[in-house]
Structures are given as C-alpha cells and as structure tokens.
Amino acid sequence: MRAQRSLAHRGPDDRGDVVIDSDRGYSIGLAHTRLSIIDLSSAGHQPMQDPATPNWIVFNGEIYNYRELRQQLEAAGAEFVSQSDTEVMLAAYRIWGEGFLDRMRGMFAFALWDASRHRLLLARDPMGIKPLYYYQSENVFLFASEIRTFLQSGLVPRKLDSNGLLSYLAFGSVYEPWTIVDGIHAIAPGHLVTVEGVASKSREYWNPLNSARSSNDPNDHGSALKSLSETLRRAVVSHLVSDVPVGIFLSGGIDSSSLVAILSHEGVQPSTFSLVFREKEFDEGEFSRAVARRFGTNHQEIAVSEQDVLTALPYALRAMDQPTIDGINTYLVSAKARAAGVKVALSGLGADEMFAGYSNFRRVPKMEKLSAGLARVPAAARRVAASVGAIAGLSDRSRKLVEFAAGEESAIHPYFLARALFSPSERRALFAGDADASERALNDVLQEPLSRAKKLDPVNRVSYLEARCYMTNTLLRDSDFMSMAHGLELRVPFLDRDLVEASFQIEGQRKLAGDRPKSLLLDNLGVDLPDEIVKRPKRGFTLPFERWLKSEMKTMVETALAKGDTDRYSVEPEAACVVWKRFLSGETSWSRPWSLFVLHRWCEQNL
C-alpha cells in the first residue's frame, strides 16, 4: 500500500500489516515499517499480537526500562516468546491496563487494538519525542507517524490548514494541535486517545508540572537538587539500551559533551561523531576533538564541504514532513552517520530547556516586568508611540519591540515575542485568508501552556514554555523526521521523564547561579569538561544561508516567492516580495525569506 511505503525510510528493516474484522461492522487495518533496534530477530515483527489475547499493537520508539518491566510482568505470571520491548507493552496493557503508561520510561507512539473492548488506544510519550497524528471523518479514522502518509492514502484532501499556516508564519514551524494539512491533528505529548466506533476522547496521563513547585511553595527543593547527579546519571545510562551500537552526536558544545562525560565517568567508552567543514570559516571541529581526546572516545569526523551541503539541500527539503525553518543540520549529520554504519545516536537536545541555557531565560523575565509596566499605560498612548516608532529601516528586533509596545504580542506573553518569526502585522500582510480568525485561534492555543506555567517562578516558566512550544513544535519534530529520513534513531537523554520532573522541582534562580553557562548541569556531571568547551560562546551548528540566499540560491528563491498561486500556497506574493527586498537591502534576516521559500517548496511537492 502507498501509505505504508511512504514510511519505508523510517523502518527499512522490515514491514508488516494486518486487517482485523470487527463484528461491529467495521475493519481495523494496522501497518508498520520496522527499524530493528531491540530483538533484531523476526520475533520482533510488527504488527504484533499478544499471545494471551486477541490484542494487536504497532509501536514506534524505545522503552528503556522494558527489562525491569518484563521482570515485574513475569512475576505476575506473564510469559514471553521474544526479547522485544513491543511484547512487553502488550503484556503490560493486559495486566495493568491503561496504568501501564505511568510505568514506561522511553520515547514512543503506539496504536493498540483492544479486541475485547472494541477500542483503539493511541498514545504519545510524555515529552512528545515521537510524533503521532490522526484524521477523522464521518466513516474513517486514520493515524500515522508522518503527515505525508495521510496524503498518500488518498483519503485526506490536499488542503492547507489556515490555523497551522498562520502559526508557521508566527514561529517558523506549525504549532500543535494543528498540522499544515487541514483535518490532520497531532496527539499532544503525554496524552492517550481512545477511539470506540466513531467516538474519540483524549486524556492527559502525564505533565512535567505534576511534581513542580510553584513560586510560592515554601517546601525545600533540596531533595531534587541533592539527587540530581544520580538522576542525571540514570537518565543517560538508560538510553544505551540497544541490541545495536549506540553513538553520540558530538558538536563540542556543553550539551553533547556532557553526555560523553557522564558515560565516560561510568566506564563507558562511547563512539562519537562530529560533522566538520572543510572550509575553516565554518569548522568547529577543534572543540569536538578536545572532548574526544579528554575522554578517549572512539571518535569519527565526518567531513563535508559547502558544496556538499548545497547539493544535499533539495533532498533535505523533500525530507521535511512539515515545513520548518530548522532541521537542515540534523539531516546532514544523520545522513553521514547512517552511511558510516550508525543506527542509534544520542543527542544533547533538551539540556538548554531543562538547565536554562538560552538567553531567553534572562531576557524574558525582564520583558515580563516591562510588559507589566506597559499594561499601566493607556492603549491609545501605546499605539501612538508605536506608530511614531514604526518607520522604515528598523531591524527585525526593533520592529517586534515596536509592536510589543503597542500591545500586539505582549497581550499574550513576552516569550512568544522572543520566539516570533514574523510580527502580527507582517503575517497579516502575508496571510491570504482570514488572518483575524486564525490569530484568535493561535492566541487560544498559546494560552494553554501559558496558564499552566503561570504559578511557576519566572525561569521555570520560560523552561516550560520552551519545552512545550519551541522544543515540541520545532526541535523534536525536526530531529525526528530528519534523522528517520535515513533510518537513524535519535535519542534525547536530557528529556528522560524522571530528569524532567526533577528539573521542575528546582527553583529557577538556582539554574542561573554561578559564573558558567548551565552551571547546574556542569556541577552534576561527576567530572569536569575541558575549559575551552565551557568558556566558548554559545553557538549552534550554523550554515551560511545569509550568503547563499544572495548568491547560489538567489534566483531559485526569488522565483518561488514571486509566484502567485495563493490557492495552494496561501501567501500573498506581493507581501512575500516585500520580505525578499527587505532581506536584500539588509533590513531583515535570512530566516524570513527562507521560511517562505520552504513553505512554497513544501506545498509544491506535497499539495
């Protein structure tokens, strides 16, 4: 089937499907493509049926504590015919019911057919590391790990979702629960959806704030702080569970270097992989080499040239399950690592969100105070002041601050201003639909995480918003489909459930203490990182898009933005050309025209 074939890159090792006829007048079809990581034998084949019941499951991800769960289940009388974590999940549901979700530690998206109750269970891991989407019409309920799979089924109209599109213009990625395709929705992290007949309902089984302390909580947070080193150690070591070798993506920054340090301290000599540029102006290989030397890793450098990246760009764009301004770096390093024989890799993603690594952790609390002050100024006066400041030639940050002063973004929360791509006025100009309706819908969606974080201290509030917004909707999603495009599994130990809970039990100011970045993380590694790693300025993996868009890619991008296919693309070409001209004149950053080009290319390829 076409839908199943569309997922072949995610599971190149095996595939299977089954159709289950229900005595209630409908059929249930389950299809799976397998990336073999645990129990490489045919006993791990999916869809898998519970030997003791007629229940079936399809599962994507890994359960890191499946061996401990298996021992508990065997003590309760369960028997197993495989060594897979998938079979453990079936037995866990049979014995513990839906409560088994509280016992699992890992990343997962699964669909389980409960034959005796005639119901389908869909669940996503607590932090949303693995994606899971669904589409429901009058007679059909579909689910899949990727948006493009629905389009290949022929059962879903190829139409943009207006709310998803506006959220993309706002932040450079589509915000859940929307997707870029109308009618397809994301299951929220830490949620279970139950489908019985034509009825479906969703419930949250976990939230990272369940054990968090509020800003007014007088209880001592020392317990989580004292045990942090052990919690961190357990989290990282648990992510080594695998029947194939596990490597580490080593950038030479604090986050990935910390993973290497922890494992080395535990006596594990990991294999590390770094992407290094042949052009010296982009290369940061000296930092990853310093970490590899310090801890004696089996280090491999994957050399790429600027031309290699430009050649790979069209393929990276085709790998995008949804449009995004990020992810190219993950595509590149995943492609090279998989070609080198790596099947599982650890990533430092999540450390910034849990240990206050972004500048937003200092900037946003200051903006909150400023916002509170602006709220006391009459709205008319703010609008007048903003109109005076809204002159041509302002930088992106200045333009956003002008609208912030006018109350546009600050009406929601300063965090969303800090993460915004286009300002409200810019996206209204770009948006070809009912911008006001979609803006209201976006505000409603943003209020949900904001209301949850309201009682947290300022730093932990930013942490929660970063985790539930930027990380979920950009970093994790991009990392998943860009790595799985090459059949490579990316694991994120800093998002271990116990570690996340511990992080939110520690007061925010403690995370900002010290004269080193992410000092709380560094103080609990059990070993010191090289000084050149700790003291280097924070810098992500950067590509020279600013220059490329004015040289090698100029004609291609310029042509795409000038096209007027608003029925399919839903962006006003005149407004897109204004963005392009502002970029060429140095008035706006490359990310804005790039985001519009990526959106256009995605629509062209998929709609």
C-alpha positions in Angstrom: 0.0 0.0 0.0 1.1 3.5 -0.8 0.7 4.8 2.8 2.9 2.1 4.2 5.5 2.6 1.5 5.7 6.3 2.4 7.1 5.3 5.8 9.8 2.9 4.4 12.6 5.4 5.3 11.5 5.2 9.0 11.7 1.4 9.1 13.9 0.0 6.3 14.5 -3.4 8.1 11.0 -5.0 7.9 7.4 -4.2 7.3 4.1 -5.8 8.0 0.3 -5.2 8.0 -2.9 -6.8 9.2 -6.6 -6.2 8.7 -8.8 -7.1 11.7 -12.5 -7.6 11.0 -14.7 -6.4 13.8 -18.1 -7.9 14.5 -19.5 -4.4 14.7 -19.4 -3.7 11.0 -16.0 -2.1 10.5 -12.4 -3.2 9.9 -9.2 -2.1 11.6 -6.0 -2.0 9.5 -2.6 -1.8 11.1 0.6 -1.3 9.1 4.2 -0.9 10.3 7.7 -0.4 9.0 10.5 -1.5 11.4 13.8 -0.1 12.3 15.3 -3.1 14.3 17.0 -1.9 17.5 15.9 -4.3 20.2 15.5 -8.0 19.4 16.7 -8.0 15.8 15.1 -11.4 15.0 11.8 -11.9 13.3 10.2 -12.3 16.8 10.1 -8.5 16.9 8.0 -8.3 13.7 5.0 -5.9 13.8 2.1 -5.6 13.9 2.4 -7.9 16.9 -0.4 -9.8 18.6 -0.5 -10.5 22.3 -0.1 -14.3 22.6 -2.6 -14.4 25.5 -5.3 -12.1 24.0 -6.5 -11.0 20.5 -4.9 -7.6 21.1 -2.6 -6.0 18.5 -0.1 -3.3 18.6 2.0 -1.1 16.2 4.8 0.8 18.0 7.4 3.3 17.1 10.2 4.2 19.6 12.0 2.5 22.5 11.1 1.6 26.1 14.3 2.0 28.0 13.1 0.2 31.2 11.5 -2.7 29.3 13.7 -5.3 31.0 12.6 -4.2 34.5 9.0 -4.2 33.4 9.4 -7.6 31.9 10.7 -9.0 35.3 7.7 -7.5 37.1 5.3 -8.9 34.5 6.9 -12.4 34.7 6.4 -12.2 38.5 2.7 -11.5 37.7 2.5 -14.6 35.5 3.2 -13.3 32.1 5.2 -15.4 29.6 7.2 -14.1 26.6 8.2 -15.5 23.2 10.5 -12.6 22.2 13.1 -10.3 23.7 11.4 -7.2 22.3 10.0 -4.2 24.2 6.9 -4.3 22.0 5.8 -7.6 23.5 6.4 -6.1 27.0 4.0 -3.3 26.1 1.2 -5.8 25.1 1.7 -7.8 28.3 1.8 -4.6 30.4 -1.5 -3.4 29.0 -3.1 -6.9 29.6 -2.1 -6.9 33.3 -2.0 -3.3 34.3 -4.5 -1.7 31.8 -4.0 1.9 30.9 -2.0 2.4 34.0 1.0 0.8 32.2 1.6 4.3 30.7 2.8 5.5 34.1 5.4 2.8 34.3 7.1 3.2 30.9 10.2 5.2 30.5 11.1 6.0 26.9 10.0 7.6 23.7 7.0 6.2 21.9 4.0 6.5 19.7 1.8 3.5 19.5 -1.6 2.2 18.5 -3.1 -0.7 20.4 -6.3 -2.5 19.4 -8.2 -3.9 22.4 -10.2 -6.6 20.8 -12.4 -7.5 23.7 -13.4 -3.9 24.3 -13.6 -3.0 20.6 -11.5 0.1 21.1 -8.3 1.6 19.7 -5.8 3.3 22.0 -3.3 5.8 20.7 -0.6 7.3 22.9 2.4 9.5 22.7 5.3 9.7 25.1 5.4 12.3 27.8 7.6 14.9 26.1 6.4 14.4 22.6 9.7 13.0 21.3 7.9 10.7 18.8 5.2 12.1 16.6 1.6 10.8 16.2 -1.2 12.3 14.1 -4.8 11.4 13.3 -7.5 12.3 10.9 -11.2 11.7 11.5 -14.1 11.9 9.1 -17.6 10.5 9.2 -16.6 7.0 8.2 -12.8 6.9 8.6 -10.3 7.2 11.4 -6.6 7.3 10.3 -3.4 7.6 12.3 0.3 7.8 11.3 3.7 8.9 12.3 4.0 11.4 9.4 1.7 13.9 7.7 2.7 12.8 4.2 1.4 9.3 4.9 -2.2 10.6 5.1 -1.7 12.3 1.8 -0.5 9.1 0.2 -3.6 7.2 1.5 -5.8 9.2 -0.9 -8.4 9.6 1.9 -7.3 13.1 3.0 -7.9 16.3 0.9 -4.6 18.0 0.0 -5.5 21.3 1.6 -3.6 23.7 3.8 -4.8 24.3 7.3 -5.3 28.0 7.8 -4.5 28.0 11.5 -1.5 25.8 11.0 -0.2 28.1 8.3 -0.6 31.2 10.4 1.3 29.5 13.3 4.1 28.7 10.8 4.3 32.4 9.8 4.4 33.3 13.5 7.1 30.9 14.6 8.7 29.1 11.7 7.0 25.8 12.5 3.4 24.6 12.7 2.1 24.6 16.2 0.2 21.6 17.6 -2.5 20.5 17.7 -2.6 21.8 14.1 -0.6 20.5 11.3 0.0 22.1 7.9 -2.8 19.9 6.4 -6.4 20.6 7.1 -8.1 18.0 9.2 -4.9 16.3 10.4 -4.2 16.8 14.1 -1.4 16.0 16.5 -1.9 13.9 19.6 -0.5 16.0 22.4 2.6 14.8 24.4 1.7 12.8 27.4 -1.8 12.1 26.1 -3.9 9.0 25.4 -6.6 9.0 22.8 -9.3 6.3 22.9 -11.4 5.5 19.8 -14.6 3.5 20.1 -16.6 3.4 16.9 -17.0 7.0 15.6 -16.3 8.5 19.1 -12.9 9.5 20.3 -11.7 11.1 23.6 -8.4 12.3 24.8 -6.9 12.4 28.3 -3.6 13.6 29.7 -1.7 10.9 31.6 1.4 12.9 32.4 2.6 16.5 32.6 6.0 17.7 33.7 4.5 20.2 36.1 2.7 17.5 38.1 5.6 17.5 40.6 6.7 21.0 40.0 6.9 23.6 42.8 5.1 26.9 42.5 6.8 30.2 43.2 5.0 30.4 46.5 5.8 26.9 47.6 7.7 27.1 50.9 8.8 23.5 50.8 12.5 22.9 50.4 13.7 21.9 46.9 16.9 20.4 48.2 15.8 16.8 47.7 15.7 17.1 43.9 18.9 19.1 43.9 20.8 16.7 46.1 19.8 13.7 43.9 20.2 15.5 40.6 23.6 13.9 39.8 22.2 10.4 40.3 19.1 11.2 38.3 21.2 12.6 35.5 23.4 9.5 35.5 20.5 7.1 35.4 18.8 9.0 32.6 21.9 9.0 30.3 22.9 5.4 31.0 19.3 4.1 30.5 19.4 5.4 26.9 22.1 2.9 26.0 19.6 0.1 25.9 20.0 -1.4 22.4 21.0 -4.5 20.5 23.0 -2.4 18.1 25.8 0.0 18.8 24.9 3.5 20.1 26.8 6.6 19.2 26.8 10.2 20.3 26.4 13.3 18.1 29.3 15.4 19.4 29.2 19.1 18.5 31.8 20.2 21.1 29.2 22.2 23.0 28.3 21.7 26.6 25.2 19.6 26.0 26.7 16.7 23.9 30.0 16.9 25.7 28.1 16.4 29.0 26.7 13.1 27.6 30.2 11.9 26.8 31.5 13.0 30.2 28.7 11.1 32.1 29.2 7.9 30.2 33.0 8.1 30.5 32.6 8.6 34.2 30.5 5.4 34.2 33.3 3.5 32.5 31.6 3.5 29.1 33.8 4.4 26.1 31.2 5.8 23.6 31.6 6.2 19.9 31.3 9.9 18.9 30.5 11.5 15.5 31.1 15.1 14.5 30.3 16.9 11.3 33.3 19.1 10.3 33.5 21.6 7.5 36.4 21.6 5.1 36.1 25.4 5.0 37.8 26.8 8.0 35.3 29.7 8.5 32.5 27.2 9.3 34.5 24.5 11.0 34.3 23.9 14.8 36.0 20.5 14.8 38.6 21.7 17.3 36.0 21.6 20.1 34.7 18.1 19.5 38.3 16.9 19.1 39.1 18.4 22.5 36.2 16.4 24.1 37.1 13.2 22.3 40.8 13.5 23.5 39.8 14.3 27.1 37.5 11.3 27.4 39.2 8.9 25.0 36.1 8.3 22.8 36.1 6.3 19.5 35.8 9.5 17.5 34.9 9.8 13.9 34.9 13.1 12.0 32.5 13.4 9.0 33.9 16.0 6.6 31.6 18.0 4.4 32.2 20.9 2.1 30.0 23.9 1.4 29.1 22.3 -1.9 28.1 19.1 -0.2 25.6 21.0 1.8 24.2 22.8 -1.2 23.9 19.5 -3.1 22.0 18.0 -0.2 19.6 20.8 0.3 16.9 19.7 -2.2 16.9 16.2 -0.6 16.6 17.8 2.9 13.7 19.9 1.7 12.0 16.7 0.4 12.6 15.0 3.8 10.5 17.6 5.6 7.3 16.1 6.9 6.1 19.6 7.6 7.7 23.0 6.6 10.2 24.3 9.1 13.0 26.9 9.1 15.2 24.5 11.0 16.5 20.9 10.7 19.0 21.0 7.8 21.9 20.4 10.2 20.2 17.2 11.6 19.5 16.0 8.1 23.2 16.3 7.2 24.7 14.7 10.3 22.1 11.9 10.3 22.8 11.1 6.6 26.6 10.9 7.2 26.3 9.0 10.5 23.9 6.4 8.9 26.3 6.0 6.0 29.1 5.3 8.5 27.0 2.5 9.9 25.4 4.2 12.9 21.8 3.2 13.7 21.2 4.8 17.1 22.7 8.2 18.3 22.3 10.2 21.4 21.7 14.0 21.1 22.1 16.8 23.7 18.7 18.2 22.8 16.7 19.3 25.8 19.6 20.4 28.0 19.0 24.1 27.2 15.3 23.8 28.1 15.9 21.9 31.4 19.1 23.8 32.5 18.3 27.3 31.4 20.8 27.5 28.5 19.1 30.0 26.3 19.3 33.8 26.5 15.5 33.8 26.8 15.9 32.6 30.4 17.4 36.0 31.3 15.7 38.1 28.7 12.0 37.0 29.1 11.7 37.7 32.8 12.9 41.2 32.2 10.4 41.6 29.4 7.7 40.3 31.8 8.4 43.2 34.1 8.4 45.7 31.2 5.1 44.2 30.0 3.6 44.7 33.4 4.7 48.4 33.3 3.3 48.9 29.7 0.0 47.5 30.8 -0.5 50.5 33.0 -0.1 52.9 30.1 -3.3 53.7 28.2 -3.7 51.6 25.0 -4.2 54.7 22.9 -0.9 56.2 24.1 0.9 53.0 23.4 -0.4 52.9 19.8 0.6 56.5 19.2 4.1 55.8 20.5 4.3 52.6 18.4 3.2 54.4 15.2 5.9 57.0 15.7 8.5 54.2 16.1 7.2 52.2 13.1 9.5 53.7 10.5 11.3 52.1 7.6 14.7 50.6 8.2 14.1 49.2 11.6 15.8 45.8 12.4 13.7 42.7 13.0 14.1 43.0 16.8 13.2 46.8 16.7 10.1 46.1 14.7 9.0 43.5 17.1 9.6 45.8 20.1 7.5 48.5 18.4 4.6 46.1 18.2 5.4 44.9 21.7 5.0 48.5 22.9 1.7 48.7 21.1 0.4 45.7 22.9 0.3 43.3 20.0 2.4 40.4 21.3 2.6 41.4 24.9 -1.1 40.8 25.2 -0.2 37.1 25.1 3.2 36.9 26.8 6.7 38.3 26.1 8.0 34.7 25.5 6.1 34.5 22.2 7.5 37.8 21.1 11.1 36.5 21.7 10.3 33.4 19.6 8.3 35.1 16.9 9.4 35.0 13.3 7.0 37.5 11.7 5.2 40.1 13.7 1.4 40.2 13.8 1.3 43.0 11.2 3.7 41.2 8.9 1.9 37.9 9.0 -1.5 39.6 8.4 0.1 41.1 5.2 1.4 37.7 4.2 -1.7 35.6 5.1 -4.1 35.2 2.2 -7.0 34.0 4.4 -8.9 35.3 7.4 -6.0 36.4 9.5 -8.0 37.7 12.4 -9.8 34.4 12.9 -6.5 32.5 12.8 -4.8 34.9 15.1 -7.6 34.4 17.7 -7.2 30.7 17.3 -3.5 30.9 17.8 -3.9 33.0 20.9 -6.2 30.4 22.4 -3.7 27.6 21.7 -0.8 29.7 23.3 -2.9 30.4 26.4 -3.0 26.7 27.3 0.8 26.3 28.2 0.9 29.8 29.5 -1.9 29.2 32.0 -0.1 26.0 33.2 3.1 27.9 33.7 1.5 30.9 35.5 2.3 29.8 39.0 5.9 28.8 38.2 8.8 31.1 39.0 10.0 33.2 36.0 12.9 30.9 35.0 10.9 27.7 35.2 8.0 29.4 33.4 10.3 30.0 30.5 11.6 26.4 30.8 8.0 25.1 30.5 7.2 27.4 27.5 10.4 26.4 25.7 9.7 22.7 26.2 6.0 22.8 25.2 6.4 25.3 22.4 9.7 25.7 20.6 11.1 22.3 21.6 8.0 20.3 20.8 7.0 22.1 17.6 10.4 22.7 16.1 13.4 20.9 17.7 11.9 17.5 18.4 9.7 17.3 15.3 12.6 18.3 13.0 15.0 16.0 14.7 12.6 13.1 14.3 11.8 13.3 10.6 15.3 14.5 9.6 17.0 11.6 11.4 14.4 9.0 10.5 14.7 10.1 6.8 17.8 8.0 6.9 16.6 5.2 9.2 18.5 6.6 12.2 17.1 6.7 15.7 17.9 9.8 17.7 17.6 9.6 21.5 17.4 12.5 23.9 18.6 11.6 27.4 18.0 15.1 28.8 14.3 14.6 28.3 14.1 11.5 30.4 10.9 11.6 32.4 12.5 11.5 35.9 15.1 14.1 34.9 12.4 16.5 33.6 10.4 16.1 36.8 13.5 16.8 38.9 14.3 19.9 36.8 10.9 21.5 37.5 11.3 20.8 41.3 14.4 23.0 41.4 13.9 26.7 41.7 14.7 28.7 38.6 17.3 31.1 40.1 19.4 28.1 41.1 19.7 27.2 37.3 21.1 30.7 36.6 23.5 30.7 39.5 27.3 30.6 39.0 29.7 32.2 36.6 29.4 29.4 34.0 26.6 28.6 31.5 24.4 25.8 32.6 26.3 25.6 35.9 23.7 23.3 37.5 24.4 20.7 34.7 28.1 21.1 34.9 28.2 20.8 38.7 26.5 17.4 38.5 28.4 15.6 35.8 30.8 14.0 38.2 33.7 15.1 36.0 35.0 18.4 34.5 34.7 19.4 30.9 37.7 21.0 29.2 37.8 24.8 29.8 37.7 25.6 26.1 34.3 23.9 25.9 32.8 25.5 29.0 34.1 29.0 28.2 33.3 29.1 24.4 30.4 31.3 23.3 27.2 29.5 22.8 26.8 28.8 19.1 24.6 26.4 17.2 25.6 24.5 14.1 25.5 27.3 11.6 25.2 27.3 7.8 25.9 30.4 5.6 22.3 30.9 4.5 22.7 34.7 4.6 25.3 34.5 1.8 23.7 31.6 -0.1 20.4 33.4 -0.5 22.3 36.3 -2.1 24.4 34.1 -4.4 23.9 30.4 -5.3 20.2 30.2 -4.2 19.1 33.7 -5.1 17.4 33.0 -8.5 15.6 29.9 -7.1 14.2 31.7 -4.0 13.3 34.9 -5.8 11.4 32.9 -8.5 9.5 30.9 -5.9 8.5 33.9 -3.8 7.2 35.8 -6.9 4.7 33.0 -7.8 1.1 34.0 -7.2 -0.5 30.6 -6.5 -2.4 31.7 -3.4 -5.0 28.9 -3.7 -2.3 26.3 -2.9 0.4 28.4 -1.3 -1.9 30.8 0.7 0.7 33.5 1.0 0.3 36.9 -0.8 3.1 37.1 -3.4 3.4 40.9 -3.1 4.0 40.7 0.6 6.5 37.9 0.1 8.4 40.0 -2.4 8.5 42.8 0.2 10.2 40.4 2.6 12.6 39.4 -0.1 13.5 43.0 -0.9 14.0 43.9 2.8 16.4 40.9 3.0 18.4 42.0 0.0 18.7 45.5 1.5 19.8 44.2 4.8 16.7 45.2 6.7 15.6 41.6 7.7 17.4 38.3 8.5 17.7 35.4 6.0 15.3 33.3 8.1 12.2 35.2 6.9 12.5 34.7 3.1 13.9 31.2 3.8 10.7 30.3 5.7 8.5 31.5 2.8 10.7 29.6 0.3 10.5 26.4 2.4 6.7 26.7 2.7 6.4 27.2 -1.1 8.6 24.2 -1.9 6.7 22.0 0.6 3.3 22.9 -0.9 4.7 22.4 -4.4 6.0 18.9 -3.5 3.0 17.7 -1.4 -0.1 19.6 -2.4 
